Amino acid sequence: MTHVIRPATAHDAARLAGLAAVTFPLACPPGSSPEDIAAHLASTLSEANFRSYIADPGVTVLVIDAGGDLRGYSLLATRPTGDPAVAAVLTERPCTELSKCYVHPDHHGLGAAAELMHASIGAAAAAGARGLWLGVNSQNARAIRFYEKSGFRRVGTKSFTLGNTVEHDFVMERRLTP
């Protein structure tokens, strides 16, 4: 199945927040509390946050558009990481962060995630990145397999605060240039 992948616009912000409310909980560890998930959605994945991300010249938001319905999105941040634990393990410079990469569960297994990843890798390379990195919850085996299949390798660990809980993420990195 071929999907239309395009840069997000300010008009997508509300739909992106709605999509995030469906997809983000799927990436959380099984024991995550609904309150912690809701707090993260409100503080990071709200309509206002997406408007800010889209307006930020250091951020690229790509969406999978299926006839006006958003079925997935990725968010790339081109600024250097502010996390010393991450900075210490990255080997490719400059390195773009793949901060978010989510596909609606109705589109799992249809090739949408691979297409979105391919477009995200292309966008990072076109912006001059030599590497792409991400953090993924250490308990999210499905996502880890997908990222490994997409050329990422585990290079370290970092903490991620989800509401009132500190989670443990793997830091994964992928080289973009030969």
N, C-alpha and C positions, 0 to 999 in steps of 0.2 A: 504494500500500500504506500502510495506517495502522499506526502503531506506538504502543505504550504508552510514554510518557515520564514518568518519575516521579523524585522525589528518591531518591538512594541511601541505604541504611541500612548499619549496621555489618555486617549479614549479607552484604552485597554485596562486601565488601572483597577477599576471596580471588578471587572471580570477576572483579572489576575488574582485579586484578593479572594474572590470566591473559589477559584481553582486551587489556590494555596490552602484554603480551609479543608479541601478534600484530599489533597495530595500530601501535605506536610505530615499529618498524623500517621500516614502509612510508613514513613521513614523513621518514626520514633520507636524506641525500645518498647517491648510489650508492657512493661511495668510503668510507663509514663502516665502521670496523672492527667486527667482531662483539664484540670486547672492549670498545670504547667504548660500544656499544649495551647490552651486558650490564651495564656499570658504571652507566649511567644508569637502567636498569630497576631495579637493586638499590638505588640511592641515592634515587630519586624515585618510582618506580611499583611499589613492593612492597606486599604486603598491609598491612604496618604503616603505610606512608605513607598508603594509602587510608583506613585506620581513623582516622588523625590528620586527614586532610582532611575526612572526613565529620563528625567531632566538632567541628571548628573553626567557630564561629559566623560567621566572616568568609568562609567558603567554602561554595559550593553545588555539589554534585555531582549531575548529572542522568544517568539511565541510560535506554537503550532496552531495555525488557524484552519479550522475545518468549517468553511462556509459561515464564518462569523462566530463560531463557537471556539473558544480557546481550549485546546486539549493537552497542552503542555507548555513549559517555559524553562528557560535557563537564564541565569544572571551571571555575567562576567564582570569582575572588578579588576581594572588595570593598575591600581595603585599598589605599592609595596605593602606587604602584610605588617600589621602592627603587633603581631604576636611573636615574641622572641623565640618560642619553642618551634614555631613554623619556620621562621626565617633561618634558624640554625640548620634545618634539614633539607631545605630546597637547594638544588644544584644547578638549575637552569635560570639564567637571568637575562633579560627581564622575564618574570613569571607572572602570568595572569591567574587570578583565582576564579575557579568555577564555583561560585558561591551557592548556586541553586541549580538543580536540574531535575525537574519533576514532570511526569506524564500522568494524565488522568488514568485511573485503573481500567476504564473501559477500552483504553488504547494500549494496554500492556500486551506484549506478545505480537503486535502488529508491525513492528519495525519503527514505530514512532520515536522511541528513545534513541535508537541508533542513528536515525536521521537528525534528531536534535543534537546529539553529541557531535556528529560530523559537522553540522553547521556551527556549533560552538567552537570546536577546534579550529575551523576555518576562520571564524571571526577573530579569535585570539591571535592566530598567525598573521592575519591581515593587519592587525593593529601593532605588529612588531614583536610579539612575545616569542621567546624561545622555548618556554615551558608553560604548562598549565597544571595547577594544583587544586586540590579539593580536600575537604574534611568529610568523613563519612562515619556514622556511628559504628563502633566496633562490633555491635550486635546485628547490624543490617547485612546479613550474608548475601541476600539477593543483589543489593546495590554494589557491594564489594565485588562480586563476580562480574557484574556488568562493567564496572570501572576497569577491572583487570582485563576483560575482553576488549575494552576500548583503548588499551595500551598504557594504563596507569599502573604504577607499582607503589607499594607501601614504603614510605621513607621515614615515618616517625609517628608520633602521637601528639594530641593536644586535648585540652579540655573544652567543653561546650556547655554553656549554662542554658538549661531549658527550664524556664520559670524559676523554681526554687531548688532545682536539682542540677548537680554537675554531672554531665555525661562524659564519656571518653570516646574520642574520635581517632580514627586512623587518618594520618596525613598521607595522601597519595599524590604522585607527580607523574607527568607525562611530558616527554620531550616533543617539541613541535617541529624542530628543524633537524635535518640529518647531521 
